[in-house]
Structures are given as structure tokens and as C-alpha cells.
Amino acid sequence: MAEYADLRGVEKAFLDLIDDPQMFVEAGRVIVQNAISFAVAQIKAGADMIGVGDAVASLIGPKMYTKYVLPLQQKLFAAIHDAGAAVKLHICGNITNIVEHMAQSGADIIDVDWMVPLEKARQLVGPGIVLCGNFDPSAVLLQGTPEDVAEAARRCIKAGGDKFFLMPGCEVPPATPQQNIRAFCPCEGCLIREELRC
């Protein structure tokens, strides 16, 4: 969906899904085939995991996601698995309404952006899916204190369940203080000397 929106523009891409969905379907086949070729080349070069971003997919509802986008992601992820690598799926934004369907994509790991309640995401995808996330990279990581970061990290670890990676909910701002980054890295900050130890 994101690549199609790059090619057509976001507004036209959304209108296409309503007015001419077959154009999206046909373009999607080409886009996915190119993505497969690129992923396989990376795997042959030694990649163990392929990160797939599909940011615009958070802007469509569950019906359109499952009808048009999910089958393309399933095809891409199956090809990546066949080539010998794992898949991490990141869809920026509030994915609360589609995260349960993302669990059917075949992704090994699903990133959960900061505005999604992590407890809700875990409930919707079940205990078997690996989640990662999801504290606010701006309000907490950039603008907070190391103690704020450590507290957010503790909440995420508690909510994430057994199959969980701790990380910010999206991109880390370039001006993020180093002490804040260290505060959520257990080897360095040990969550401000509490709970999690290496």
C-alpha cells in the first residue's frame, strides 16, 4: 500500500481503492514481485531478517486492509520465508483496527506504534505473535527524563507478554539524549537500576 501511494499519491491511491480497485490489484502484483526480488537479493547477501514497512496501510479500514493489502503482504512474507529469512512488519500509526489481521500476514514480528495500547494489541494478536514497541519516541524518549523512559519501558515489558521486544514505537528523533537511549537498554541502564538485569 505504501509503495502504491508513493507512485500514485496518497489521495489518488485511496480513491483508486474505491473507484478502480482492479488497478491497485494489478499494480500490487508488480510491486510485490519487485519487493520479493529485492528481499531475496538481501537474503542471498546474508540478511537473516527483512523489515517491511507499509505506513499508509494504517490509514485504511480493516475491510480494505484484509481484501487488498493483506493478501499482498502474505505473498511477500511467504516468499521471504521460502528464501530463508524472518519478517518484521511495521505499519506506522494507529493500527488498533487492523493489528489482529496483521497477525495473519505471516510476519514473525509486528511493530506496534506508540499510540496503540500495547495490552490491546497483545489481546488482539494472541500470545503466539512476537510484538515490539511501543513507548512514545518524542514525548517520552526525546523530551522525557531517563526515569520517564525507564518507567515507560517497564510498562511495555509488562504489557508485551512473553514474546516481546522493547523498543520505541517508531523512529527515534535525532536529538534524543544519549542518557535516555541508555535508560531503556538493559545492558547499559538496567532500566535505571531496577527489575531487568542482563
C-alpha positions in Angstrom: 0.0 0.0 0.0 2.8 2.4 0.9 4.6 1.9 -2.4 1.4 2.3 -4.4 0.7 5.5 -2.5 4.3 6.7 -3.3 3.6 6.1 -7.0 0.1 7.4 -7.2 0.0 9.9 -4.3 -1.9 9.1 -1.1 -5.2 10.8 -2.1 -5.3 9.1 -5.6 -4.3 5.8 -4.0 -7.3 5.9 -1.7 -9.7 6.9 -4.4 -8.4 4.0 -6.6 -9.3 1.6 -3.8 -12.9 2.8 -4.2 -13.2 3.8 -7.9 -10.8 1.4 -9.6 -9.6 -1.3 -7.2 -8.5 -3.6 -10.0 -5.8 -1.0 -10.9 -4.5 -1.4 -7.3 -4.6 -5.2 -7.5 -2.7 -5.2 -10.8 -0.1 -2.7 -9.6 0.2 -4.6 -6.3 1.2 -7.8 -8.2 4.1 -5.9 -9.8 5.1 -4.1 -6.6 5.2 -7.4 -4.6 7.2 -9.1 -7.2 9.7 -6.3 -7.1 9.7 -6.5 -3.3 10.3 -10.2 -3.4 13.3 -9.8 -5.8 14.8 -7.2 -3.6 14.2 -9.2 -0.4 15.7 -12.4 -1.9 18.8 -10.4 -3.0 19.2 -9.2 0.5 18.9 -12.7 1.9 21.4 -14.0 -0.6 23.8 -11.3 0.6 23.4 -12.6 4.2 20.3 -10.9 5.7 18.5 -13.0 8.3 15.5 -10.8 8.6 13.7 -8.4 6.3 12.0 -5.4 7.7 8.9 -4.4 5.8 7.3 -1.0 6.2 3.8 -0.3 5.0 3.0 3.0 6.7 -0.1 4.0 4.6 -1.9 0.8 5.5 -2.8 2.3 8.9 -5.0 4.8 7.0 -7.4 2.3 5.6 -10.0 0.3 7.5 -10.0 -3.4 8.2 -12.2 -4.4 5.3 -9.9 -2.8 2.7 -6.8 -4.0 4.5 -7.9 -7.6 4.5 -9.3 -7.5 1.0 -6.5 -5.7 -0.8 -3.3 -5.3 1.3 -3.2 -8.5 3.5 -3.0 -10.9 0.5 -0.1 -9.0 -0.9 1.7 -9.0 2.4 1.1 -12.7 2.8 2.6 -13.4 -0.7 5.6 -11.3 0.1 6.2 -12.8 3.5 5.8 -16.3 2.3 8.5 -15.7 -0.4 10.8 -14.2 2.3 10.3 -17.3 4.5 10.9 -19.6 1.5 14.2 -17.8 0.9 15.2 -18.5 4.4 14.6 -15.2 6.4 12.3 -13.9 9.0 10.0 -10.9 8.5 9.3 -7.9 10.7 6.3 -5.8 9.8 6.0 -2.1 10.7 2.9 -0.1 9.9 3.2 3.4 11.3 0.3 5.0 13.1 -2.7 3.7 15.0 -3.1 0.1 13.8 -5.5 -0.9 16.6 -8.3 -1.6 14.0 -6.1 -3.9 11.8 -3.5 -5.4 14.2 -5.5 -8.6 14.6 -5.4 -9.0 10.8 -1.7 -8.2 10.6 -1.2 -11.3 12.8 -2.5 -13.3 9.8 0.2 -11.8 7.4 2.8 -14.3 8.3 5.1 -11.7 9.8 7.3 -13.1 12.5 7.4 -9.8 14.4 4.9 -7.0 14.4 5.9 -3.5 15.4 3.3 -1.6 17.4 3.5 2.2 17.2 3.2 4.3 20.3 -0.4 5.3 20.0 -1.7 1.7 20.1 -2.5 0.4 23.6 0.0 -2.5 23.9 -2.3 -4.5 26.1 -5.0 -4.3 23.4 -2.6 -5.3 20.7 -1.5 -8.3 22.7 -5.1 -9.3 23.3 -5.9 -9.0 19.6 -3.0 -10.9 18.2 -2.8 -13.5 20.9 0.2 -14.9 22.9 2.0 -16.6 19.9 2.9 -13.5 17.9 6.1 -11.5 18.7 5.3 -7.9 19.3 7.8 -5.0 19.6 7.3 -1.5 20.8 6.0 0.8 21.9 6.7 3.9 24.0 6.4 7.4 22.5 9.7 8.3 20.8 9.0 12.0 21.1 7.2 12.7 24.3 9.0 10.0 26.3 12.3 9.3 24.6 13.2 12.7 23.3 11.5 15.0 25.8 11.4 12.8 28.9 13.9 12.1 31.6 15.8 8.8 31.9 13.4 7.9 34.7 10.4 8.6 32.4 12.0 6.3 29.8 12.7 3.5 32.3 9.1 3.7 33.6 7.7 3.5 30.1 10.0 0.6 29.3 8.8 -1.2 32.4 5.1 -0.7 31.4 5.8 -2.0 27.9 7.6 -5.1 29.2 4.7 -5.9 31.5 2.1 -5.4 28.8 4.0 -7.0 25.9 3.9 -10.6 27.2 6.5 -13.3 26.8 7.1 -12.8 23.1 8.1 -9.1 23.1 11.0 -6.8 22.1 11.3 -3.5 23.8 11.7 -0.5 21.5 10.3 2.9 20.8 7.0 3.0 19.0 8.5 4.5 15.8 11.6 6.4 14.6 14.0 7.8 17.2 14.4 11.6 16.9 18.0 12.6 16.0 18.3 14.9 19.0 17.4 12.2 21.6 19.7 12.5 24.6 22.1 9.6 24.9 21.2 9.1 28.6 17.5 8.5 27.5 18.5 5.9 25.0 20.7 4.1 27.6 17.8 4.2 30.1 15.8 1.6 28.0 18.8 -0.5 27.1 19.1 -3.1 29.8 22.8 -3.7 29.4 23.5 0.0 30.0 20.8 1.5 32.1 19.3 -1.7 33.6 16.1 0.3 33.5 17.6 2.8 36.0 18.9 0.0 38.2 15.7 -1.8 38.7 14.0 -5.1 37.6 15.6 -6.1 34.3 19.1 -7.4 34.5 21.4 -8.8 31.8 
